Amino acid sequence: MPDDIESLPGVGPKTAEKLMEAGFDNYMSIAASSAGEIMEATGLGEETANKVILAAREKLNMGFETGMEAMEKRGIIGKITTGSKSLDDLIGGGIETQAITEAYGAFGSGKSQLAHQLAVNVQLPKDEGGLEGKCIFIDTEHTFRPERIKQMAEGAGLDPDSVLQNIFVARAYNSDHQVVLVEKAAEIARKENIRLVVVDSITGAFRAEYTGRGTLANRQQKINRHMSDLKKLADVHNLAIYITNQVMSNPAILFGDPTAPIGGNIIGHGSTFRLYLRKSKDNKRICKLVDSPSLPDGETIFKVTTEGIRD
């Protein structure tokens, strides 16, 4: 049963139509919005917009709850296998829905390989580690390769053409375009069974456009809003977000690894899980779990083969 938007106070048939056209077609999408977003979409005044949001939150019972109730709600969270059991075990069973998983590392560390693998694996049956869903792939660095998807699909025992048909790819040409594509992703997620959104990479366009210390505050503010939009997308549609991130070397660090991810605390706090990938010998990669809400830090090794990510 779809949510009855017209039952909210201050929402008549015309306002309901405007809300739905703007993508506010259920209580959660309204409850997770700001008054400004509702006002822009419908022309409502601020007081009425706040009433609509408050009413939607009451419909969803978005107040306090017991820890047991929170545990029960986590029952709807899905997980996508990476293709490597050791990597799945490290991150708690796979890439989670309702969460942002960030993978950072130097060139060739396996970030984009994992992005391609997840775009395939999300389409697997649930008993094989998939979510029987589709993927949105936002490509900011011209990394998406249909040929690689076909190899991985064959390695997973799936029909390559069907797998490609279930991946919606968009090339982002600058940071503004990237932000708009996340908004478009929300529109597609309402119509299609999207269970994964990939952004490869999250910081590339921002890093290229905002150079120098004078632009840092504006860049970080824009990235913060972008991460917030992605988290809202994950929560409202119960899908997984996988983002890759570039790294820089800190010359001030004399001992240990000088590599640090771009984006600072904004990306760090916005990500639910943080993975640091490094290249090893031959086709091996090392993955370190840097941050997680509930899992201990740890490391594991996986392989990048022709068939895809493997143990």
C-alpha positions, 0 to 999 in steps of 0.5 A: 500500500503506497503512503497516503500523502493527502492525509498529511495536514496542509496537503491537498490534491494539488500539493500532493501532486507537486510533492510526488512530481518532486519525488516526495511520494512517501512519508519517509522521503518527506520526513527526511527532508528540510522545510526549504526542500518542501517549500521549493517543491510545492510553494507552501509557506514555511510554517505549513511545510514544517507541519507536513514534515512533522506529521510525516515523522509522526506517521513513521513514529520517528521518536525514541525507541528501545534498543530491541526495537532498533535491533528488529529494524536492522532486520531489513538491512541487506548485504552484498557479497564482494566475491571474497569470503575473507573480505566479506568476513572482515566487513561483517558479511558484505556491503550493507544497505542503509550505509555508505562504504568508502574505499580509498587507496592509491591507483591500482589498489582495487577500488574500481575493481570492487565497484564493478564487482558489486554492480554485478553481485547486487544482481545475484539471488539472495541465497548467493549473496546478492539482493536481486536488484539493480545498480546505479553507477556514477562515473566521475573518472571515466573508469566504468568498463562494460567489458569488465562487467561482462567478464565478472558476470560470466565469472558469477554465472550470470548472463552478461547482457542482462547484467549490463541492462540492469546497470544505469551508468552516468558520466559526471563531468564536474562536481555540480553534475555529480550532485545532480546525478545523485538527485536523478538517482533518487528518481530512478530508485523510485521506479526501479529496484535499485539496491546499490549506488556506486560513485567512482570517485567521490572527490575527483571532480571536487579536487580538480575544481577547488584548488588552493586553501581559499576554496577549501571551506566551499569545497568541504561544505559542498561535499558535506551536502553531497554525502548527506544526500547519499546517506538520505538516498541509502536510508529512504530506499534501503540501498547500499552506497559504495564510494571510492576516494583518492588519496594524497601523501602527507610529507610531514609523516616520517614513520608509518604510512603517509597516505591519507584520503582526500576530503578530511573529516567530512568524508570520514564522518559521512562514511559508515565503513571505511576501507583502505586498499593497497596493492600487493604482489601479483594480483593480490590486494590488501584491505584494511577496515579502518572504521566501522560502527560495530566491527574491530579493525582488521586486515585481509587479502583478496585477489583480482582475477579475470573472473572478478574479486576472489579469495 
